[in-house]
Amino acid sequence: MAAVILFCALASIGFHLYLVVSGLLPTLVTRPLHLALALPFVFLFAPGGRWSRLSGMALCTLGVAACLWIAFARERLVDQYGVVVGWFQYAVAILLILVVLEMARRSVKAVMPTVAAICLAYGLFGEYLPGDFGHPGLPLDSFLGTLVVAEGGLWGQLTGVSVDLVAPFLILGALVAAGDAGTGFMSFATQLAGRYRAGSAKVEVVASALYGTISGSASANVVTTGTMTIPAMIRAGYPRPFAAAVEAVASTGGQIMPPVMGAGVFLMAELIRIPYSELMVAATLPAVLFFAAAWIGTDHFAVRLGLTGLPASALPGWAMVARTMPFFLVPLLIVVAVLGFTAYTAQLGAAFAAFAAALLLLVDATGRPDFRRWLARLATAAVEAGHQIAHIAAVIICAGLIVGVFNMTGLGVKITSAILELSGDRLWLALILTACACLVLGMELPTTAAYVICVAVAGPALQRLGLPPLQAHLFVFWYALLCTITPPVCGTVFIAAGIAQTPWLPVAGWAMRLGMGLFIVPLAFVQHPSLLELADAPLLALAATAKVGVGLWLLSFGVIRADRSPVLRGAALPAGAALVLVAGF
């Protein structure tokens, strides 16, 4: 089985890297093949019982066959103009929709496919609904054809981003994680932050920021850095819930830390039609504020709990840093250089960086090469990349069904009108409603799925109320991130609590105080648009960052410093809120 998994992983990696350099290929070929390569990782290589394995084999076989048929029949399907013809095409269309729904259920639980199924039911039967939420009706052949044999559903814009942009960066992240990059960013973070009070905790904040530049995944960040930092904090006498909370919060920033960020940001660049490099620059200062808020909160807890820094003997030394930093710094600099100083695409930059990361796997921190270890590391990275590509594909392709129904029926426009009416055309009320919707959706959906659904519903309403597209999309994405630390479903908290061997609910309580940047920073860049204008107005952007940073310090002081007088804390809260929420730059 291990050989089969490796073969499928190498096939997936080879296909996606080939697309980076192959030029334009028909989307009704590349996107069905993307799904076909993802199906085995969800249906065959995931743990499960006997029934799960048997049904998975059947669904995988049928799904791969259907995807291959669409790829080979592309020329005929294009001439059908989004309409299925004959019983066989009806069967293929229904089969693929069911396979994608089950793929999403196995990969991200039942909520997302349930939402997709409700949208599909609305597309089929919405004409019978009375009032404004009904629609004129859609012929079944056109409805299924648009979703399955055209580019309006399974093979739409979102799937294109998964194929062309997300997959190369996932391959890069897997290659970087398979080597000594973890040693590199941990040694640098320890040398840089370890000497300060609560040094072990601040090491985690810096390490997660560094790892987040490449990984783009909160859960991967927790597993990679948390297995090292959480036990170190516990051994140093830190409370277990605090140690886990620092890890959970800092790791969440992996999805918003440039240059890679999370899969949702690649979708954002495509949806709002701006170059990814511009989005990367615009998102930099908000990400810095998030990690600054985590650092500030950790510092306040350090004073309150009497947590000291690491002794000089525990620091690795700059010589160790110099030996290990290239393992993560070289791929990172290649990505930044390609995005910032060339006309090449982001995916080509990821491919260049992945090639460099693969070569770096040949040596360890001492500089000694080992060919057998290199092959083992490459195999580990390949399998991990295959699983990650499949997981993201399950989310994004299922989301494509939802967006496809929205576009065909006009449901998104109707919900937008309802939000505008409910908010009374007041932007702040619409923002609050949007934030609540993101929190609810995020309780059972990954960040990318919550973002796609919520921005399809609320994004147009926010824009009609005057919020620029970039601000609207970033606002939704940041609030979708809250699901990682906000009960009842908080993925990074669960993972970190498991590593710390402590109940998860106290960890979530600490994490929400440390992670207040997720709550506050989106409101800040609505009130201070210059936060997102680092490229165009750097001085104004830095001034706004400083102003919001002081506000975050005051808010964190008021929330965390229970050892100080209630009067002082009570004064800090409105002062901090004023600095963050009152426009000044």
N, C-alpha and C positions, 0 to 999 in steps of 0.2 A: 504493500500500500504506500509506503514512504516513497518508493520509486515513481509510482503513479502521480502522487501529489507533486513531487519535484518536477516531473515532466509537464504537468498542467501549469505549474507556476512558471516554468521557463517559457512555455508557449505563450502565456499571457504577457510576460515581460517582453519577449521578443516581438510580439505583435504590436504592443503599444509603443515600444521604442522605434520600431520600423515606421510607424505612422508619423513619428516626429520628423523623419528625414525623407519620407516618400512623396511629399507634395500632396495635392488634393486628390482624394479618393472618394467615390460615391458614398454618401452617408447611409444609404440603405444597404451598404456592404459593411462598412466599418462598425456601425452601431449595433446591428444584430450580432456580429462576431464578438463584439465587446460583451454582450449579454451571454453568448454561448460559452465564452471562456470563463465567465464568472459563475455560471450555474454549478459546476462540479464542487466548488469550494463551499457552497451553501448546502447543496443536497447530498453530496457524497462524503465530504471530508469533515463535516461538523459532527460533534458527538450526538448520540441519540440512541433510542431503543430499536428493537427489531423492526417494528412497523415504520418507524421514521426512516430507517435505512432502506427498506423495501420500497416505500412510497417515494423516497428521494431518488432512488435509482430510476424508477419509472418516469417521474417528472423531469429529471435531468435528461434522460434519453429523448423524451418527446420534445422538451424545450430546445435542446441543441438541434434536433432535426428540424424543428420549425424555423429556428434562426437561420440555419444553413439554407433552407428552402427560400426564405425571403432574400438572402444575399444572392443566391444564384438566379432567382426569378426577378431581380431588380428591374431589368429593362421592360419586362412585360407589366410589372406593377406600376411603374411610372406612367405608362400610357393609360392606366385605369383612373387616374386623377382622384385618388383617395376613396375609391369605392371597391368593396369586395364583390367578387363574381363567382357564383357556383358554391355548391355545398362544401367543397374541400377548403376554399378560402375562408368561408364562415367558420369551419371547424378549426383551422389554424389560428384565426384571430381570437376566438374564444379560448382556445387552449393557451395561447401565449399570455393573455390577460390573466387567466387563472394561475399560470406558472409564476408570473411576476408577483401576484398578490401573495401566493404561498412563499415565495422567495423572501419577500419583505417580512412576512410573519415570522419565518424562522430566523431571520437576521436581526430584526429590530422589534420583535413582539407584535402584538395584534392591533395596536391602535392605528398605526399608519395604514395598513391594508384595509382596516375597517373604514377609515375616512375615505380612502380611495373607492371602496365598494359603495359607500353612500353616494359619492359623487357620480359613479357610474349608474347607480339606480336613478339618480336625479336626471342624468342625461337621457335615460331610457323612458322614464315615466313622468318627468317634470311637466309635460304638457297637460297632465291631469290635475296639477296643483292650481287652486284658484288664486286670484290676486296677482300682485306684481312679481312674485317669485316663480310663477309658472313660465314656461317657454313655448314657442310655437310647435315644437316637436321636431325630432331628427329621424330621418329614415335609417333603419337598422344597417343597411349596406353602407351608407355614408358614415354613420357613427363608428362602426367597427373599422371601416377602411381608413378613416382619418387617424384613428388611434394606433393601427397596427400595420397597414401597408403604405402609409404616407408618413409625413414627418410632423404630425400634430399631436402625438401622444408618446408611445414607447420610444420612438426614434427622434424625438424633438430636440429643442435647443438645450435642455438640461442634460440629456444623455450625451450630446456632443461635447459639453464641457467635461463630463466624466471621462470620456474617451481621450480627448485631446489635451486637457490641462491637468486634471486631478491625478490620473494614473501615472504620468511621468514623475510627479512630485512624490507620490506614494512610494514609487520605486526608489527614488533618492532617499527618502526618510528611512526605508527599510535597510538600505545599504549602509547608511551612516550609523544606524543603531546597532548593526551587527558587529562593529569593530570596537576600537578603543575610544570612540568619541565620548562615551560616558565618562571615562577616566579623564578625558581632556577638559570637558566643561565642569566636572566636579572639582578637579584640581584648581582650575582658574577661579571658580566661584569660592572655594575655600580660602585660597590665598587672598582674594579680594575682600571678602566679607566676613571671614571667620573670626577676625580679631575684635569685631564690634560686639556690644552686648546682644545676647540671644544670637550669638554668632552662628550656631548650627542651623537655626531657623532662617537666618538671612542668607546663609549659603544656599538653602533650598530655593529661596526666592530668585536669587541670581541664576542658579543652575537651571531652574525651570524656564526662566526667560531665555537662556541660551539654547536649551534643548528645543524650546518652542519655535525658535527661528527656523528649524529644520523639520520638526515632526508634524506640526499642524494638528496634533491630536492630544486632547486632554487625558484620555485614559492611558494612551501610550506613555505620556509624560509621567503620570503617577507611577506606573509600573517600572519605568526605567530609572527615574531619579528617586522615587519613594523607597524602593528596596534598599537604597544606600542611606538616605538622609533620615528617614523615620527611625530606624533602629539607633542611629547615631544620636538623635535628639533624646530618645528614651534613655539611652545609656548615660547621657549627660544630666539626667534628672528632670527633663521637661515632662509636664503632664501629657499622658498619652493622647487625650483628645486634642490638645493644642498642637502636638507634633503632627497628627494626622490632618488637622485643619489647615495648617500652613502648606502642607503638600497638596491638598485638594484645591486650595485657592490658587496657589502659584501655578499649578499644572493647567488650570483652566485657561490661563493666558496663552497657552500654546496655540490656540485657535485664532488669536488676534495679534500675535507677534510677527511682524514682517521679518524676512521677506516671504516665507512660505504661507503662514497662517493656515486656516482650515479649509476644507473642501467648499464650504458655503461661500467663502470669499471669491473663489474662482467663478462660482455661479453669479455672484454679485457683479463682478466685472463684466460678464457677458450680458446680464439683464439690464444694466444701466449704460452699457455700451461705452465704457472708458477703458483705456489700456490698463492692464494689470499693474504695470510699473507705476502709473499715476495713483492707483488705488493703494498700492503698497506704501507710497510716500504719505498719502493722506492719512492712513491708518497708524502711522508711526507714533505720533505724539499721544493720541488716546491710549495706545498700548503702553507707552512709557508711564502715563498717569496711572494705569491699572496696577502695574508692578510697583510704582511708587506708593500707591495706597496700601498694597500688601506689605511693603517694607515698613511704612509708617505704623500700620497696625501691629506688626510684629514688634516694633520698637516700643510701642506703648505697653504691650503685654510684657515685654522684657523688664520695663521699669516696675510694672505692677507686681510681677511674679519674682523679681530679683534674679533674672537670668543673665548670666555673664557670657563673655566671649570665650573663644577657644584659646588655650595657651599657645605660645609661640612654637612649642615643640610639636603641636598637632597640625601646623600649617605645612603644606607640601613643599614650599619653596618655589621661587620663580624658575629654577632650572627644570623642575618637574613640569611646571606649566608650559615651558617652552618646548619640551619633548612631546607633550600630549595634545596641546592645542591644535596642531595642524589637522588632527583627525576630524574635527568638526569645522575648523576655521577655513580650510581649503575649499571644501564644497560650498560653504556659505559665501565666501568671497567670489567664487565663480558665478553663483546665481546672481549676486548683487551686481557684479561687473557686467554680465550679459544683459540684465534688465536695465541697468542705469547708463551704460556707455556704448551699447551696440544697438543695431536695428533688428537683431535676432528676436525670435519669439521666446516667451517665458518657458514653453515646453522644451525648446532647444537648450536653453540655459540649464534646465533641470537634467536633461540628458547628458550634457557636458559634465555637470557636477556629479551625476551618478557614475559616470565613467571614472572620474577622479576618485570618488569614494570607493569604488570597486578595487582600484589599484592600491589604495591605502590599506585595504583589508589584508594585504600580503604581509605587512609588518605589524609589530606590536609597539608598545610604548618605549621599549628599549632599542627599537630600530632593527631588530633581527627578523629576517624573512622566514616564513614557514609555508611551504607550498601546500601541504596537507591541510593545515589549519585554514589557509586561504580558501581552498575548495569547500571546506566545511562551513566557513562563514558565508561564502557566496550562496551555498544551498540554503542556509538558514534565512538569509536575506530574501532569497527568491520566494520561499514558501510564505514568509511573512507578507511580502508585497502582494502575492497572489490572494491571500486572505483579505488584506485591506482593500484591494481593488474590488473584490467581489462584494464586500460589505458596503462600500460606497455606491457601487452599481445598484445593489438591492434598494437602497434608499432613493437614489436619484431617479432610477427608471420608474419606480412606483410613483414618485412625485410627478413624473411626466404624465401619468394617467390623470392625476388631479388637475394639473394645469391644462391639459388637453380638454377636459370637460368644461373647465372655466371658460376657455376661449370659444368653444363651440356654442355654449348655451348663454353666454353673457352673465353667468352667475357672479363672477368677480365684480362686474359693474354694479350689480344689484346689491351685493353686500357692501361695496364702497358707499353707495347711496344711503344704505341703512346706517353705516357708521357716521356719515356726515350729518344725517338727520338726528341721530342719538346724541352726538356731540354738540349739536346746535351750532355747527360751523366754528367751534372754538378749538384751536390747535391743541392746547394743553389737555383738554378733556379727551380729544382723539388720541393723544399720546398715552394717556393713562389707560384708555380702553385697549390700545394696541399692546402696551406692556403687560396688561392682565392676560390678554389672549396668548401672548408669547409664553407667559408662565404656565398657563393651562396646557397648551400644546406641548411645551417642553417637559411636562411631567412624565410623558410616556414616549416621546419621540427624541431621536438624536438631534443635535443642534442644527445640522444641515436641513433635515426634514422640517423641523419646526420653523426655521427661517423661510424656507421656500413656500410653505403653506401660508404662513402669516403675512409675508410680504406680498403674496398674490392677492390676499384679501384686503390688507390694511394699507399697503404701500401706495396705491393710487389715491386713497382718501387723504393720506398725509400730504401727498404732493399737491392735490387740489386745494389743500388748505395753506399752501405756500411754502412747504418744506422742500428744499432741493432734493433731487433723487438720491445723491450720495448720502446726505444726512438721514433721509428716511430709511434707506436700506441698512446703513450702519446701526441706526437706532434699533431696528427690528433684530438685526443679527446679535447685537450685544445683549438684548433682553432674552433672546433665545438661549444664550449661553448660561443664563441663570439656572437652567435646569440642572447644571452640573453640581451646584452647591445648595440648591433650595429644596427642602423636603416637599412632598414625601418621596419623590424619586430623584436622587442626586448621585449620579454615577461615580464621580470622582471621590465623593465622600465615602461611599460604600467600599471602594477599592482601598482608599487610604486607611479607613477604619479597620479593614481586614488585615492590612499589613501591620498596623499598630496593635491589633488584637484588643480592640476596645469597642463598646457600643457605638453605633453610628449616629444616634440622635444628638448626643453632646458634641460630637465632631461637627455636625451640621450647624449647631448653635454658634460654636466658635468660628466656623468658616464664614457664616453670613456677616459676622462683625469684621473679620479680616478682609472679606471680599466686597466691602461696600462700594469699591470702585466700579463693580459691574452695575450697581444701582445708580450711581451718581454720575459717572463719566458720560453716559449717553445723554443725560439731561444737560450736561455741560456743553457738549458740542452742538446741541440745538440752540442754546443761548449764546454760545461763543463760536460762531461758524469759522472763525479764524483758526481754531484748533485743527481744522482739516485742511488748512491752506499753507502748509509748511513750504511747499515749492513756490507759491506765488507771493506770499507775504511772510517771510520767515521771522522777522522781528515781532510782528503782531502775534504770530502763532506761538512764539516762545513766551511772550508776555502773558498771553492767555493761559498757557500751560503753567506758568509760575503762579498766577492768580488762583487757578483752580487747584493747584497743588497745595497752596496754603489753606484753601477751604477744606480740602480733604484731610489735612492734618488736624484742623479744628474739629471737624465732624468725628474723626477717629478718636480724638481725645475725649470728646463728650460721650461717645458710646462705650469706650473701653476702660477709661481710667476711673474705675470704681474706687480707687484709693484716694482720689481727690474730692474736694468739697462739692456737694450738689450745686451750689451757686456757681462755682467756676465752670463746672461741666454744663450747666444750664445756659450759661452765657456763650460757651463755645459753640453750641449747636446752631443757634440762629445766625451767629457770625459766620460760621462755615457755610451754612446754607445760602446766605446772602452773597458770599464770594463766588459760589458755584452757580447760583441761579439768576443773579442780577447781571444782565449783559453789561460788559465794559469794554470789550475789544472786538 
